[in-house]
Structures are given as C-alpha cells and as structure tokens.
C-alpha cells in the first residue's frame, strides 16, 4: 500500500496552533504595497483563523485527522 503524503503546497500556507486550530495568511498582502496605507499593510500582516467551512477539507489535505 502506498504511503499517504502531506500536500506540501498546503503545508506551507496553513499553520496549526497548539489548540489544533488552523491559521492562514491574508490575501493581497504582497502585491502593490506602496499604494496601501500603513494601517492596511499592518492589518494584512496578521494571521486569521481558517473558516469552519474549509476546516474539514484542509485537514484532509494536511493529513491531520480530527484534532
């Protein structure tokens, strides 16, 4: 039986917190930065939790199971 592999693309984009929640980076943070205000850049720099609708799918891709 072949080994189950983690999707490395997804592994680079999502982090698992100590309590098992998934976090992701915000979109539009790196492109055309000079026209964004300091406040907008600061807010885009923070991580946000993954929505509940996407949790199950991302956990399956990352081979996390039910943590």
C-alpha positions as CSV (number, residue, x, y, z in Angstrom):
1,X,0.0,0.0,0.0
2,X,1.5,3.4,-0.9
3,X,2.4,5.9,1.7
4,X,0.0,8.7,2.4
5,X,1.7,12.0,1.7
6,X,1.0,15.5,3.0
7,X,0.2,18.1,0.4
8,X,3.3,20.3,0.7
9,X,1.7,23.3,-1.0
10,X,-1.0,23.4,1.7
11,X,1.5,22.7,4.4
12,X,3.4,25.9,3.6
13,X,0.2,28.0,3.6
14,X,-1.5,26.8,6.8
15,X,-0.2,26.5,10.4
16,X,-1.8,24.5,13.2
17,X,-1.9,26.2,16.6
18,X,-1.3,24.5,19.9
19,X,-5.0,24.0,20.4
20,X,-5.4,22.4,16.9
21,X,-6.9,25.3,15.1
22,X,-5.8,26.2,11.6
23,X,-4.5,29.7,10.7
24,X,-3.7,31.3,7.3
25,X,-2.2,34.5,5.9
26,X,-4.5,37.2,4.5
27,X,-4.7,37.7,0.7
28,X,-3.5,40.8,-1.2
29,X,-0.7,41.4,1.3
30,X,2.4,41.5,-1.0
31,X,1.3,42.9,-4.3
32,X,1.2,46.7,-5.0
33,X,2.2,47.5,-1.4
34,X,3.3,51.1,-2.0
35,X,-0.2,52.3,-2.7
36,X,-1.5,50.7,0.5
37,X,-1.6,52.7,3.7
38,X,0.4,51.7,6.7
39,X,-2.7,50.7,8.5
40,X,-3.8,48.4,5.6
41,X,-0.3,46.8,5.4
42,X,-0.3,46.2,9.2
43,X,-3.8,44.6,9.1
44,X,-2.8,42.4,6.2
45,X,0.3,41.2,8.1
46,X,-1.7,39.3,10.7
47,X,-2.9,35.7,10.5
48,X,-6.5,34.8,10.6
49,X,-8.3,31.6,11.5
50,X,-9.5,29.3,8.7
51,X,-13.3,29.4,8.3
52,X,-15.3,26.4,9.6
53,X,-16.5,25.6,6.1
54,X,-12.9,25.0,4.9
55,X,-11.5,23.3,8.1
56,X,-12.5,19.7,7.1
57,X,-11.1,19.9,3.6
58,X,-7.8,21.4,4.7
59,X,-7.3,18.9,7.5
60,X,-7.8,16.1,4.9
61,X,-5.2,17.6,2.6
62,X,-2.7,18.1,5.5
63,X,-3.4,14.5,6.8
64,X,-4.2,15.9,10.3
65,X,-7.3,13.8,11.0
66,X,-9.7,15.1,13.8
67,X,-7.6,17.1,16.3
